[in-house]
Every structure is written in C-alpha cells, then in structure tokens.
Amino acid sequence: MHSATTHEPRTLGDHTWQNQAACHTRLGTDPEMFFPEPDEIDRIRAAKTLCAQCPVRRTCLDAALENGDRDGIRGGLTEEERDALHSKLPQRLDYARINATLAGGDVHLSRAERRAVARDAYRAGIPADQLARLLKVTVEHAKKLYRHAAREISHRNTQAVKTAKGTKKTSDTRTTPVTPVRTPARADLGTAA
C-alpha cells in the first residue's frame, strides 16, 4: 500500500503500479490531458489536480526520472518542474531504496545510493560476493567498492575526531574553531531528488 508518508521503491521493470494510478485509462481518463502545451494553464491544472489524488504519484515521478521521461506531466510535475530533478537524480539519497536493496530488492539506485549500499553492506559485514549480487557487479568490483567504503568510513572517523577536538588547521597553519555539525539520521535524509 502506498501513502503520502511511506513509499515502497518499485523494482526494476515493475509497471504494476500503473494499474493503481488515478490517470489509468480504464477510469476514462484522456491520456492527452497529461501532454498540454506550456500555455494551456487549464489543462495543466486539471492534470495536476488528478495527480494530487493519485496513490502512486511518487512512484510515477520516480519512474519518470529513472527512465529519463521528460515529456508530459508525470508525478504531478510538468516537464519544466521535473527538469531540475532529472539533473539531481545521480545525487538522490533515499534510504528506502538503500534498505530495499540490502533486503534483496532489485531497485533502481542513484550513484549516491549505490555508494551508500556498499558502505552499509561493508559496515554490516556482508560478504563481497553478496554485495556483487545485490548491485549486479563482479565480485572484484564489489571488493573495490568495499575498499572505497573503508576509506570513506576511515576519513569520516578522522574528521569526527578532529571535530570533537573543536579545532581545525587551515592552510596557513592557523587554528580556527570548528562548529560541530549534526550528522543527519537516516530518517532525516529522505529523498534528495
């Protein structure tokens, strides 16, 4: 079940969500409604009103972004409104997707999410061959991802120690106070795209 607060990432190739869409043609919706010209304000408003009631609106938006679908109104957003999201997709960090992948789901991941899966799998002690299956990469590549994750974790731990001490060296060897930054919890991260 989909709701405004929870979102199950769709698996690759899954189009069953379309049967739940408010715009499904079996409901008598004219598909052309979702392809208005930029100056057709009434058609845009009507399409967005229908999207606002849709139980799979976020899934629709995700599918449009992941498939590079730039035409028409998708997920309640016009082509122009989605444009910025298309460019931000590689940086998207949605822990629902990461957790679904770690649980064995075949989910479309951004570059940032793939790095997070590798990092979390490394921390959890998941063997490289299992990470390789989760990400559909070779075992050698999974080992490389684990080496990157180890360096990233080590770097973060080093930065945390420096921050905890309250000072940081600048390039001209002066010491300046550092304001500790709260690390966001997974629930705080949500979706970046």
NUVO-904769 format. One record per atom (N, C-alpha, C): atom name; chain; residue number from 1; x, y, z. Coordinates in steps of 0.1 Angstrom, whole numbers, always signed. Example, Ala and Ser with C-alpha at 12.3 -4.5 7.8 and 13.67 -1.06 7.14 Angstrom:
2
N|A|1|+132|-57|+78
CA|A|1|+123|-45|+78
C|A|1|+132|-33|+78
N|A|2|+128|-22|+71
CA|A|2|+137|-11|+71
C|A|2|+129|+0|+79
This chain:
193
N|A|1|+8|-12|+0
CA|A|1|+0|+0|+0
C|A|1|+9|+12|+0
N|A|2|+5|+22|-8
CA|A|2|+13|+35|-9
C|A|2|+5|+46|-1
N|A|3|+13|+54|+5
CA|A|3|+7|+66|+12
C|A|3|+16|+77|+10
N|A|4|+12|+89|+15
CA|A|4|+20|+101|+14
C|A|4|+32|+100|+22
N|A|5|+32|+92|+33
CA|A|5|+44|+92|+42
C|A|5|+53|+80|+40
N|A|6|+48|+69|+34
CA|A|6|+56|+58|+31
C|A|6|+57|+55|+16
N|A|7|+68|+50|+12
CA|A|7|+70|+48|-2
C|A|7|+78|+35|-4
N|A|8|+72|+26|-11
CA|A|8|+79|+14|-14
C|A|8|+86|+16|-28
N|A|9|+99|+15|-28
CA|A|9|+105|+16|-41
C|A|9|+101|+5|-51
N|A|10|+98|+9|-63
CA|A|10|+94|-2|-73
C|A|10|+106|-9|-77
N|A|11|+104|-22|-80
CA|A|11|+116|-29|-85
C|A|11|+117|-27|-100
N|A|12|+129|-29|-105
CA|A|12|+132|-27|-119
C|A|12|+123|-34|-128
N|A|13|+117|-28|-138
CA|A|13|+108|-34|-147
C|A|13|+94|-36|-142
N|A|14|+91|-31|-130
CA|A|14|+77|-33|-124
C|A|14|+69|-21|-129
N|A|15|+58|-25|-136
CA|A|15|+49|-14|-141
C|A|15|+35|-17|-135
N|A|16|+33|-26|-125
CA|A|16|+20|-29|-120
C|A|16|+14|-17|-112
N|A|17|+23|-8|-108
CA|A|17|+18|+4|-101
C|A|17|+9|+12|-110
N|A|18|+11|+11|-123
CA|A|18|+2|+19|-132
C|A|18|-12|+16|-131
N|A|19|-16|+3|-127
CA|A|19|-30|-1|-125
C|A|19|-36|+7|-114
N|A|20|-28|+12|-104
CA|A|20|-34|+20|-93
C|A|20|-35|+35|-96
N|A|21|-29|+39|-107
CA|A|21|-28|+53|-110
C|A|21|-42|+60|-112
N|A|22|-44|+72|-107
CA|A|22|-56|+79|-109
C|A|22|-59|+82|-124
N|A|23|-48|+82|-132
CA|A|23|-50|+86|-146
C|A|23|-51|+73|-155
N|A|24|-53|+62|-149
CA|A|24|-54|+49|-157
C|A|24|-65|+51|-167
N|A|25|-63|+47|-179
CA|A|25|-73|+49|-190
C|A|25|-86|+41|-187
N|A|26|-85|+30|-179
CA|A|26|-98|+22|-176
C|A|26|-107|+31|-168
N|A|27|-102|+42|-162
CA|A|27|-111|+51|-155
C|A|27|-117|+62|-164
N|A|28|-114|+61|-177
CA|A|28|-120|+71|-186
C|A|28|-111|+83|-187
N|A|29|-99|+83|-183
CA|A|29|-91|+95|-183
C|A|29|-85|+96|-197
N|A|30|-85|+108|-203
CA|A|30|-79|+110|-216
C|A|30|-64|+112|-214
N|A|31|-55|+103|-220
CA|A|31|-41|+105|-218
C|A|31|-35|+118|-223
N|A|32|-42|+124|-233
CA|A|32|-37|+137|-239
C|A|32|-37|+148|-228
N|A|33|-45|+146|-218
CA|A|33|-46|+156|-207
C|A|33|-33|+159|-201
N|A|34|-24|+149|-201
CA|A|34|-11|+150|-195
C|A|34|+0|+154|-204
N|A|35|-4|+159|-216
CA|A|35|+6|+164|-226
C|A|35|+2|+178|-231
N|A|36|-1|+187|-222
CA|A|36|-6|+201|-226
C|A|36|+6|+209|-231
N|A|37|+3|+219|-239
CA|A|37|+13|+229|-243
C|A|37|+15|+238|-231
N|A|38|+27|+244|-230
CA|A|38|+31|+252|-218
C|A|38|+21|+263|-215
N|A|39|+13|+269|-225
CA|A|39|+4|+279|-222
C|A|39|-10|+274|-219
N|A|40|-13|+262|-219
CA|A|40|-26|+256|-216
C|A|40|-28|+254|-201
N|A|41|-29|+265|-194
CA|A|41|-30|+265|-180
C|A|41|-41|+257|-174
N|A|42|-53|+257|-180
CA|A|42|-64|+249|-175
C|A|42|-61|+234|-176
N|A|43|-56|+230|-187
CA|A|43|-52|+215|-189
C|A|43|-41|+211|-179
N|A|44|-32|+220|-177
CA|A|44|-21|+217|-167
C|A|44|-27|+216|-153
N|A|45|-36|+225|-149
CA|A|45|-43|+225|-136
C|A|45|-51|+212|-135
N|A|46|-58|+209|-145
CA|A|46|-67|+197|-144
C|A|46|-59|+184|-142
N|A|47|-48|+183|-149
CA|A|47|-39|+171|-148
C|A|47|-33|+171|-134
N|A|48|-28|+182|-129
CA|A|48|-22|+183|-116
C|A|48|-32|+180|-105
N|A|49|-44|+184|-107
CA|A|49|-55|+181|-97
C|A|49|-57|+166|-96
N|A|50|-57|+159|-108
CA|A|50|-59|+144|-108
C|A|50|-46|+138|-101
N|A|51|-35|+143|-104
CA|A|51|-22|+137|-99
C|A|51|-22|+139|-83
N|A|52|-27|+150|-78
CA|A|52|-27|+152|-64
C|A|52|-35|+142|-56
N|A|53|-45|+135|-63
CA|A|53|-53|+125|-57
C|A|53|-47|+111|-59
N|A|54|-37|+110|-66
CA|A|54|-32|+97|-70
C|A|54|-24|+90|-59
N|A|55|-27|+77|-56
CA|A|55|-20|+69|-46
C|A|55|-5|+65|-50
N|A|56|-2|+66|-63
CA|A|56|+11|+62|-67
C|A|56|+19|+74|-74
N|A|57|+15|+86|-70
CA|A|57|+22|+97|-76
C|A|57|+37|+97|-75
N|A|58|+42|+94|-63
CA|A|58|+56|+94|-61
C|A|58|+63|+83|-70
N|A|59|+57|+71|-71
CA|A|59|+62|+61|-79
C|A|59|+62|+65|-93
N|A|60|+52|+72|-98
CA|A|60|+51|+77|-111
C|A|60|+63|+87|-114
N|A|61|+65|+96|-104
CA|A|61|+76|+106|-105
C|A|61|+89|+98|-106
N|A|62|+91|+89|-97
CA|A|62|+104|+81|-97
C|A|62|+106|+74|-110
N|A|63|+96|+68|-116
CA|A|63|+97|+61|-129
C|A|63|+100|+71|-140
N|A|64|+94|+82|-140
CA|A|64|+97|+92|-150
C|A|64|+112|+97|-149
N|A|65|+117|+99|-137
CA|A|65|+131|+103|-135
C|A|65|+140|+92|-139
N|A|66|+138|+80|-134
CA|A|66|+147|+69|-137
C|A|66|+147|+65|-151
N|A|67|+136|+67|-159
CA|A|67|+135|+64|-173
C|A|67|+139|+75|-182
N|A|68|+142|+87|-176
CA|A|68|+146|+98|-184
C|A|68|+134|+104|-192
N|A|69|+122|+101|-186
CA|A|69|+110|+106|-193
C|A|69|+108|+121|-191
N|A|70|+110|+128|-201
CA|A|70|+110|+143|-200
C|A|70|+97|+149|-206
N|A|71|+88|+141|-212
CA|A|71|+76|+147|-218
C|A|71|+64|+145|-209
N|A|72|+55|+155|-210
CA|A|72|+42|+155|-203
C|A|72|+43|+157|-188
N|A|73|+32|+156|-181
CA|A|73|+31|+157|-167
C|A|73|+32|+143|-161
N|A|74|+41|+142|-152
CA|A|74|+44|+129|-145
C|A|74|+45|+132|-130
N|A|75|+39|+124|-122
CA|A|75|+40|+125|-108
C|A|75|+36|+139|-103
N|A|76|+27|+145|-110
CA|A|76|+22|+158|-106
C|A|76|+31|+170|-110
N|A|77|+41|+167|-117
CA|A|77|+50|+178|-121
C|A|77|+51|+180|-137
N|A|78|+52|+192|-141
CA|A|78|+53|+195|-155
C|A|78|+68|+191|-160
N|A|79|+70|+192|-173
CA|A|79|+83|+189|-178
C|A|79|+93|+199|-172
N|A|80|+89|+212|-172
CA|A|80|+98|+222|-166
C|A|80|+101|+220|-152
N|A|81|+91|+216|-144
CA|A|81|+93|+214|-130
C|A|81|+102|+201|-127
N|A|82|+101|+191|-136
CA|A|82|+109|+179|-134
C|A|82|+124|+181|-139
N|A|83|+126|+191|-147
CA|A|83|+139|+193|-153
C|A|83|+150|+193|-142
N|A|84|+149|+201|-132
CA|A|84|+159|+202|-122
C|A|84|+161|+188|-115
N|A|85|+150|+181|-113
CA|A|85|+151|+168|-106
C|A|85|+159|+158|-115
N|A|86|+157|+159|-128
CA|A|86|+165|+150|-137
C|A|86|+180|+151|-135
N|A|87|+184|+164|-133
CA|A|87|+199|+167|-132
C|A|87|+204|+163|-118
N|A|88|+195|+162|-108
CA|A|88|+199|+159|-95
C|A|88|+198|+144|-92
N|A|89|+192|+136|-101
CA|A|89|+190|+122|-98
C|A|89|+202|+114|-94
N|A|90|+214|+117|-100
CA|A|90|+226|+109|-96
C|A|90|+229|+111|-81
N|A|91|+225|+122|-75
CA|A|91|+228|+125|-61
C|A|91|+217|+121|-52
N|A|92|+206|+116|-57
CA|A|92|+195|+112|-48
C|A|92|+199|+102|-38
N|A|93|+195|+104|-26
CA|A|93|+198|+95|-14
C|A|93|+186|+92|-7
N|A|94|+179|+81|-10
CA|A|94|+167|+77|-4
C|A|94|+169|+64|+3
N|A|95|+169|+64|+16
CA|A|95|+172|+52|+23
C|A|95|+162|+41|+22
N|A|96|+150|+44|+18
CA|A|96|+140|+34|+15
C|A|96|+146|+25|+3
N|A|97|+152|+31|-7
CA|A|97|+158|+24|-18
C|A|97|+170|+16|-13
N|A|98|+178|+22|-5
CA|A|98|+190|+15|+0
C|A|98|+186|+3|+8
N|A|99|+177|+5|+18
CA|A|99|+172|-6|+26
C|A|99|+166|-17|+18
N|A|100|+158|-14|+8
CA|A|100|+152|-24|-1
C|A|100|+162|-32|-8
N|A|101|+173|-25|-13
CA|A|101|+183|-32|-20
C|A|101|+191|-42|-10
N|A|102|+194|-37|+1
CA|A|102|+201|-45|+11
C|A|102|+192|-57|+15
N|A|103|+179|-56|+14
CA|A|103|+170|-67|+17
C|A|103|+168|-76|+5
N|A|104|+175|-73|-6
CA|A|104|+175|-82|-18
C|A|104|+166|-77|-29
N|A|105|+160|-65|-28
CA|A|105|+152|-59|-38
C|A|105|+160|-55|-50
N|A|106|+154|-56|-62
CA|A|106|+160|-51|-74
C|A|106|+155|-37|-77
N|A|107|+162|-27|-71
CA|A|107|+157|-14|-71
C|A|107|+167|-5|-79
N|A|108|+161|+5|-87
CA|A|108|+169|+14|-94
C|A|108|+176|+24|-84
N|A|109|+189|+24|-84
CA|A|109|+197|+32|-75
C|A|109|+205|+43|-82
N|A|110|+206|+55|-75
CA|A|110|+214|+65|-80
C|A|110|+229|+62|-76
N|A|111|+238|+70|-81
CA|A|111|+252|+68|-78
C|A|111|+254|+69|-63
N|A|112|+248|+79|-57
CA|A|112|+249|+81|-42
C|A|112|+243|+69|-34
N|A|113|+232|+64|-39
CA|A|113|+226|+53|-32
C|A|113|+234|+40|-34
N|A|114|+240|+38|-45
CA|A|114|+249|+26|-47
C|A|114|+261|+27|-37
N|A|115|+267|+39|-36
CA|A|115|+278|+41|-26
C|A|115|+273|+38|-12
N|A|116|+261|+43|-9
CA|A|116|+255|+40|+5
C|A|116|+253|+25|+7
N|A|117|+248|+18|-3
CA|A|117|+246|+4|-2
C|A|117|+259|-3|+1
N|A|118|+270|+1|-6
CA|A|118|+283|-5|-4
C|A|118|+288|-2|+10
N|A|119|+286|+10|+14
CA|A|119|+291|+14|+28
C|A|119|+284|+7|+39
N|A|120|+270|+6|+37
CA|A|120|+262|-1|+48
C|A|120|+265|-16|+48
N|A|121|+267|-21|+36
CA|A|121|+270|-36|+35
C|A|121|+283|-39|+41
N|A|122|+293|-30|+39
CA|A|122|+306|-31|+44
C|A|122|+305|-31|+60
N|A|123|+298|-21|+65
CA|A|123|+296|-20|+80
C|A|123|+290|-32|+85
N|A|124|+280|-38|+78
CA|A|124|+273|-49|+83
C|A|124|+280|-62|+81
N|A|125|+292|-62|+75
CA|A|125|+300|-74|+73
C|A|125|+294|-83|+62
N|A|126|+287|-78|+53
CA|A|126|+281|-86|+42
C|A|126|+293|-90|+33
N|A|127|+294|-103|+29
CA|A|127|+305|-107|+20
C|A|127|+304|-100|+7
N|A|128|+316|-98|+1
CA|A|128|+317|-91|-12
C|A|128|+309|-98|-23
N|A|129|+308|-111|-23
CA|A|129|+300|-118|-33
C|A|129|+285|-116|-32
N|A|130|+281|-113|-20
CA|A|130|+267|-110|-18
C|A|130|+264|-95|-22
N|A|131|+273|-86|-19
CA|A|131|+272|-73|-25
C|A|131|+272|-73|-40
N|A|132|+280|-81|-46
CA|A|132|+281|-82|-60
C|A|132|+267|-86|-66
N|A|133|+261|-95|-59
CA|A|133|+247|-100|-64
C|A|133|+237|-88|-62
N|A|134|+238|-81|-51
CA|A|134|+228|-71|-48
C|A|134|+229|-59|-59
N|A|135|+242|-56|-62
CA|A|135|+244|-45|-71
C|A|135|+246|-49|-86
N|A|136|+246|-62|-88
CA|A|136|+248|-68|-102
C|A|136|+261|-63|-108
N|A|137|+272|-65|-100
CA|A|137|+285|-62|-104
C|A|137|+294|-75|-102
N|A|138|+306|-75|-106
CA|A|138|+315|-86|-104
C|A|138|+320|-86|-89
N|A|139|+325|-97|-85
CA|A|139|+330|-98|-71
C|A|139|+342|-88|-70
N|A|140|+350|-87|-80
CA|A|140|+362|-79|-80
C|A|140|+357|-64|-78
N|A|141|+347|-60|-85
CA|A|141|+342|-47|-84
C|A|141|+336|-44|-70
N|A|142|+329|-54|-65
CA|A|142|+324|-53|-51
C|A|142|+335|-51|-41
N|A|143|+346|-58|-43
CA|A|143|+358|-56|-34
C|A|143|+363|-42|-35
N|A|144|+363|-37|-47
CA|A|144|+368|-23|-50
C|A|144|+358|-13|-42
N|A|145|+345|-16|-43
CA|A|145|+336|-7|-36
C|A|145|+338|-8|-21
N|A|146|+341|-20|-16
CA|A|146|+344|-21|-2
C|A|146|+357|-14|+2
N|A|147|+367|-13|-7
CA|A|147|+379|-6|-4
C|A|147|+376|+9|-3
N|A|148|+367|+14|-12
CA|A|148|+363|+28|-12
C|A|148|+355|+31|+1
N|A|149|+346|+22|+4
CA|A|149|+338|+23|+16
C|A|149|+347|+24|+29
N|A|150|+357|+15|+29
CA|A|150|+366|+15|+41
C|A|150|+373|+29|+42
N|A|151|+378|+34|+30
CA|A|151|+385|+47|+30
C|A|151|+375|+58|+35
N|A|152|+363|+58|+29
CA|A|152|+353|+68|+33
C|A|152|+350|+68|+48
N|A|153|+348|+56|+53
CA|A|153|+345|+55|+67
C|A|153|+357|+60|+76
N|A|154|+369|+56|+72
CA|A|154|+381|+60|+79
C|A|154|+382|+75|+78
N|A|155|+380|+81|+67
CA|A|155|+380|+96|+65
C|A|155|+370|+102|+74
N|A|156|+358|+97|+74
CA|A|156|+347|+103|+83
C|A|156|+351|+102|+97
N|A|157|+357|+91|+101
CA|A|157|+361|+89|+115
C|A|157|+372|+99|+119
N|A|158|+381|+101|+110
CA|A|158|+392|+111|+112
C|A|158|+386|+125|+113
N|A|159|+377|+128|+105
CA|A|159|+370|+141|+105
C|A|159|+363|+143|+118
N|A|160|+356|+132|+123
CA|A|160|+348|+133|+135
C|A|160|+357|+135|+147
N|A|161|+369|+129|+147
CA|A|161|+379|+131|+158
C|A|161|+383|+146|+158
N|A|162|+387|+151|+146
CA|A|162|+391|+165|+145
C|A|162|+380|+174|+150
N|A|163|+368|+171|+146
CA|A|163|+356|+180|+150
C|A|163|+354|+179|+165
N|A|164|+355|+167|+171
CA|A|164|+353|+165|+185
C|A|164|+364|+173|+193
N|A|165|+376|+175|+188
CA|A|165|+386|+182|+195
C|A|165|+383|+197|+194
N|A|166|+374|+201|+184
CA|A|166|+370|+215|+184
C|A|166|+379|+224|+176
N|A|167|+389|+220|+170
CA|A|167|+397|+228|+162
C|A|167|+401|+222|+148
N|A|168|+405|+230|+139
CA|A|168|+408|+225|+126
C|A|168|+420|+234|+121
N|A|169|+429|+228|+114
CA|A|169|+441|+235|+109
C|A|169|+436|+241|+95
N|A|170|+440|+253|+93
CA|A|170|+437|+259|+80
C|A|170|+450|+258|+72
N|A|171|+450|+262|+59
CA|A|171|+461|+261|+50
C|A|171|+473|+270|+55
N|A|172|+470|+281|+62
CA|A|172|+481|+289|+66
C|A|172|+485|+286|+81
N|A|173|+482|+274|+85
CA|A|173|+486|+269|+98
C|A|173|+480|+276|+110
N|A|174|+470|+284|+108
CA|A|174|+463|+290|+120
C|A|174|+453|+280|+125
N|A|175|+449|+280|+137
CA|A|175|+439|+272|+143
C|A|175|+426|+279|+144
N|A|176|+415|+274|+138
CA|A|176|+402|+281|+139
C|A|176|+392|+271|+146
N|A|177|+383|+277|+153
CA|A|177|+373|+268|+160
C|A|177|+364|+262|+149
N|A|178|+359|+250|+152
CA|A|178|+351|+243|+143
C|A|178|+337|+241|+150
N|A|179|+327|+244|+143
CA|A|179|+313|+242|+148
C|A|179|+309|+228|+145
N|A|180|+307|+219|+155
CA|A|180|+303|+206|+152
C|A|180|+290|+205|+144
N|A|181|+289|+197|+134
CA|A|181|+278|+195|+125
C|A|181|+271|+182|+129
N|A|182|+258|+183|+132
CA|A|182|+250|+172|+135
C|A|182|+249|+163|+123
N|A|183|+252|+150|+124
CA|A|183|+251|+141|+113
C|A|183|+236|+137|+113
N|A|184|+230|+138|+101
CA|A|184|+216|+135|+100
C|A|184|+213|+120|+102
N|A|185|+202|+117|+108
CA|A|185|+198|+103|+109
C|A|185|+192|+99|+96
N|A|186|+192|+86|+94
CA|A|186|+186|+81|+81
C|A|186|+173|+87|+78
N|A|187|+164|+88|+88
CA|A|187|+151|+93|+85
C|A|187|+151|+107|+81
N|A|188|+161|+115|+85
CA|A|188|+162|+129|+81
C|A|188|+166|+131|+66
N|A|189|+172|+121|+60
CA|A|189|+177|+122|+47
C|A|189|+167|+122|+36
N|A|190|+157|+113|+37
CA|A|190|+146|+113|+28
C|A|190|+151|+112|+14
N|A|191|+146|+119|+4
CA|A|191|+149|+118|-10
C|A|191|+155|+131|-14
N|A|192|+167|+130|-20
CA|A|192|+174|+143|-24
C|A|192|+169|+147|-38
N|A|193|+163|+139|-46
CA|A|193|+159|+143|-59
C|A|193|+144|+146|-60
